[in-house]
Amino acid sequence: MSVNVFLSVAFVLCWSSGFIGAKLGAGNASAITVLMWRFLPLAVVLVAVAVVMRTAWRGITARDVSRQAVIGVLSQSGYLLSVYYAIQLGVSSGTTALIDGVQPLVAGALAGPLLGQYVSGRQWVGLGLGLGGVSVVTLADAAAGTGVPWWAYAVPLLGMLSLVAATFLESRSRSRVAPAVSLTVHCATSAVLFSVLALSTGAAVPPAEGGFWVAVAWLVGLSTFGGYGLYWLILKRSGVTKVNTLMFLMAPVTAVWGALVFGEPFGVQTALGLAVCLAAVVVVHRGGGRKGPAATAARGEPEENRWTRAPGSA
């Protein structure tokens, strides 16, 4: 097995684990409590490492840190809060992963007006297929009779839009920072934000159940270091198109995982919706997508490497 294949498999499993970890945490505490204790100890460790090992921070300006903090609020804080809250409301982990997983399609469709990238008719068809697949799975989940309010399915949609915003903010940045720097800034920002929210709502005290800390360890080890760290590593090794393609594998992997671990519904309609979404990926990536010359020249990158970026991890 090549290094790239190994990294891709590990990335899909680790990223998908975030939705499972969120489900584990939801059984013991509120979303805010889980998120606070996921990020607070992690941020302390990362900041301590940054103080000792300063190599990656050389040349980093206050503007770079500020920009990464905003990206962190969008790609981690806003995104994860929506994921955890949706799962807490009862939306299945697979459906949540699928709604969030259409982010590359939406970002690709918006790349034309926002980044000057040409979007073909075939790619718009792919976007329509992707949204159709999401609708099929969402309706199947709602019809399972789990008592989830209809508006709960819009919550992960808000998280997906938060990721889209982070995507374009990152893609328009002329400076690049090391993954260690972005991870530290993003986690520290999330730790501060979720701690303030938890303290202000009386949700800061963790439950006594051991299952809560198992969920926190799961989320820190697999989702943050595994999923989020591998995202940036693969992005730098293989480009954002490869990462975005892998993102569409999260939904089926999470759906199967959720069915096996939590007994979440996985019937014919769910499988059909997932198949439609995977077909949308094929359509989009075969549809091409040439850049406008101004956009390509503005960053001086090869056209094939300048796709939209989607930071964030469940």
C-alpha positions in Angstrom: 0.0 0.0 0.0 1.5 3.4 -1.0 1.8 6.2 1.5 -0.9 8.3 -0.3 -3.4 5.4 -0.2 -2.6 4.8 3.5 -3.1 8.5 4.3 -6.3 8.6 2.3 -7.8 5.6 4.1 -6.7 6.9 7.5 -8.2 10.3 6.7 -11.6 9.0 5.8 -11.8 6.8 8.9 -10.5 9.5 11.2 -12.8 12.2 9.8 -15.8 9.9 9.9 -15.0 9.1 13.5 -15.9 12.6 14.4 -19.6 12.1 13.7 -19.5 8.8 15.8 -17.7 10.6 18.6 -20.3 13.3 18.6 -23.0 10.7 19.0 -21.0 9.1 21.8 -20.7 12.5 23.6 -24.3 13.4 23.0 -25.4 10.5 25.2 -23.6 12.0 28.2 -23.6 15.8 28.0 -24.7 18.8 25.9 -22.9 19.8 22.7 -21.3 22.8 24.3 -19.9 20.7 27.2 -18.4 18.1 24.9 -16.9 20.8 22.7 -15.4 22.8 25.6 -13.7 19.7 27.0 -12.6 18.5 23.6 -10.7 21.8 22.9 -9.6 23.2 26.2 -7.0 20.6 27.2 -6.0 20.2 23.5 -5.4 23.9 23.2 -3.3 24.0 26.3 -1.0 21.2 25.0 -0.8 22.8 21.5 0.1 26.2 22.8 2.7 24.7 25.1 4.3 22.9 22.2 4.2 26.1 20.1 6.1 27.9 22.9 8.8 25.2 23.0 9.0 24.5 19.2 8.9 27.9 17.5 10.3 26.9 14.1 6.9 26.6 12.4 6.0 30.1 13.7 8.9 31.9 12.0 7.6 34.6 9.7 4.0 34.4 11.0 2.5 37.8 11.4 -0.3 39.1 13.6 -2.4 39.3 10.4 -1.8 35.7 9.6 -2.8 34.7 13.2 -6.0 36.8 13.0 -7.0 35.3 9.6 -6.4 31.8 10.9 -8.5 32.6 14.0 -11.4 33.7 11.8 -11.0 30.5 9.7 -11.0 28.5 12.9 -14.2 30.1 14.1 -15.9 29.2 10.8 -14.3 25.8 10.0 -14.2 24.4 13.6 -16.4 26.3 16.0 -19.4 27.1 13.8 -19.1 23.8 11.8 -18.7 21.5 14.9 -21.4 23.2 16.9 -23.9 22.6 14.2 -22.8 19.0 13.8 -23.0 18.2 17.5 -26.2 20.0 18.0 -27.9 18.3 15.1 -26.8 14.9 16.4 -28.0 15.9 19.9 -31.4 16.7 18.4 -31.5 13.2 17.0 -30.4 13.6 13.4 -28.5 10.4 12.5 -24.7 10.6 12.2 -24.8 9.4 8.6 -27.4 12.0 7.5 -25.4 14.7 9.3 -22.2 13.6 7.5 -24.0 13.6 4.2 -25.5 17.1 4.5 -22.1 18.4 5.5 -20.4 16.4 2.8 -22.0 18.4 -0.1 -19.7 21.3 0.9 -17.2 20.6 -2.0 -20.1 20.7 -4.5 -21.5 24.0 -3.2 -18.0 25.5 -2.9 -17.3 24.4 -6.5 -20.5 25.9 -7.8 -19.7 29.2 -6.0 -16.1 29.2 -7.3 -17.1 30.9 -10.5 -18.6 34.1 -9.1 -16.3 34.3 -6.1 -12.9 33.1 -7.5 -13.3 33.6 -11.2 -13.3 29.9 -11.9 -15.3 28.5 -14.8 -18.1 26.1 -13.7 -19.4 23.9 -16.5 -23.0 22.9 -17.1 -22.0 19.4 -16.2 -20.7 20.5 -12.8 -24.0 22.2 -12.1 -25.8 19.0 -13.0 -23.5 17.3 -10.5 -24.4 19.8 -7.8 -28.1 19.1 -8.5 -27.5 15.4 -8.2 -25.7 15.9 -4.9 -28.5 17.9 -3.5 -31.0 15.4 -4.7 -29.1 12.6 -3.0 -29.0 14.5 0.3 -32.8 15.1 0.0 -33.4 11.3 -0.5 -31.3 10.4 2.6 -32.8 13.2 4.7 -36.3 12.1 3.9 -35.4 8.5 4.7 -34.1 9.6 8.0 -37.1 11.7 8.8 -39.5 8.9 7.8 -37.8 6.5 10.2 -40.0 7.8 13.0 -37.3 9.0 15.3 -39.2 12.0 16.5 -36.6 14.5 15.2 -38.1 18.0 14.5 -38.0 18.9 10.8 -35.9 22.0 11.4 -33.1 19.9 13.0 -32.1 18.9 9.4 -31.3 22.5 8.7 -28.8 22.7 11.5 -26.0 20.7 9.7 -26.8 22.8 6.6 -25.7 25.9 8.5 -22.5 24.1 9.5 -21.9 23.3 5.8 -22.3 26.9 4.9 -19.8 27.9 7.6 -17.3 25.5 6.0 -18.0 27.1 2.6 -17.2 30.5 4.1 -14.0 29.2 5.6 -13.1 27.6 2.2 -13.2 30.9 0.4 -11.5 32.9 3.1 -8.6 30.4 3.0 -8.5 30.2 -0.7 -8.1 34.0 -1.1 -5.2 34.1 1.4 -1.9 34.8 -0.3 0.2 33.5 2.6 0.4 29.9 3.7 1.0 28.7 7.3 2.2 25.4 8.5 -0.4 22.8 9.6 0.9 23.0 13.1 0.3 26.7 13.2 -3.2 26.5 11.8 -4.1 23.6 14.1 -2.9 25.5 17.2 -4.7 28.7 16.3 -7.9 27.0 15.3 -8.0 24.9 18.5 -7.1 27.7 20.8 -9.8 29.9 19.2 -12.4 27.1 19.6 -11.3 26.5 23.2 -11.9 30.1 24.1 -15.2 30.4 22.3 -16.7 27.2 23.7 -15.4 27.9 27.2 -17.1 31.2 27.1 -20.4 29.7 25.8 -20.2 26.8 28.4 -19.5 29.1 31.3 -22.2 31.6 30.3 -24.8 28.8 30.0 -23.9 26.8 33.0 -22.7 23.9 30.9 -19.0 23.9 31.8 -19.0 21.1 34.5 -18.3 17.8 32.9 -20.5 14.7 33.8 -19.1 12.1 36.1 -19.7 9.2 33.6 -16.6 7.6 32.2 -18.3 7.4 28.8 -18.0 11.2 28.5 -14.2 11.1 28.8 -14.0 8.2 26.4 -15.9 10.3 23.8 -13.5 13.3 24.5 -10.4 11.1 24.1 -11.9 9.6 20.9 -12.6 13.1 19.5 -9.2 14.5 20.4 -7.2 11.5 19.2 -9.0 10.4 16.1 -11.0 13.5 14.9 -8.7 16.4 15.7 -5.2 15.0 15.4 -6.2 12.3 12.9 -8.9 13.9 10.8 -8.0 17.6 11.0 -4.2 16.9 10.9 -4.4 14.5 7.9 -6.6 17.0 6.1 -3.9 19.6 6.0 -1.2 16.9 5.3 -3.0 15.5 2.3 -3.9 19.0 1.1 -0.2 19.9 0.9 0.8 16.5 -0.6 -2.0 16.0 -3.1 -4.0 19.2 -3.6 -7.5 20.2 -2.6 -9.2 18.3 -5.4 -8.0 15.0 -3.9 -9.2 16.1 -0.4 -12.6 17.2 -1.7 -13.1 13.8 -3.5 -12.3 12.0 -0.3 -14.8 14.1 1.6 -17.6 12.4 -0.3 -16.6 9.0 1.1 -17.4 10.3 4.7 -21.1 9.9 4.4 -21.3 6.3 3.4 -18.6 5.3 5.8 -20.3 7.2 8.6 -23.7 5.8 7.7 -22.5 2.2 7.9 -20.6 2.9 11.1 -23.6 4.5 12.7 -25.8 1.6 11.7 -23.4 -0.9 13.2 -22.7 0.9 16.4 -25.9 2.8 17.1 -28.5 0.9 15.1 -29.3 4.0 13.0 -31.6 3.4 10.0 -29.8 2.2 6.8 -32.4 1.0 4.3 -32.8 0.9 0.5 -33.7 4.6 0.3 -30.6 5.6 2.3 -28.3 3.5 0.1 -30.0 5.0 -3.0 -29.4 8.5 -1.8 -25.7 7.8 -1.0 -25.3 6.3 -4.5 -26.7 9.4 -6.1 -24.3 11.6 -4.1 -21.3 9.5 -5.2 -22.5 9.7 -8.8 -22.5 13.5 -8.3 -18.9 13.4 -7.4 -18.1 11.5 -10.7 -20.0 14.0 -12.7 -18.4 17.0 -11.1 -14.8 15.8 -11.4 -15.3 14.6 -15.0 -16.9 18.0 -15.8 -13.6 19.8 -15.5 -13.4 23.3 -14.3 -10.9 25.7 -15.9 -9.9 28.8 -14.1 -10.3 32.3 -15.3 -6.9 33.7 -16.3 -7.1 36.6 -13.8 -7.8 34.3 -10.9 -5.0 31.9 -11.8 -2.4 34.6 -12.3 -3.4 36.3 -9.0 -2.0 33.5 -7.0 0.6 32.2 -9.4 -0.5 28.6 -8.9 -1.0 25.8 -11.4 -4.6 25.7 -12.5 -5.0 22.0 -11.4 -4.0 22.9 -7.8 -6.3 25.9 -7.3 -9.6 24.4 -6.3 -11.6 25.5 -3.4 -10.4 24.6 0.1 -12.5 23.2 2.9 -10.9 23.2 6.3 -12.7 21.6 9.3 -13.3 18.3 10.9 -16.1 16.7 12.9 
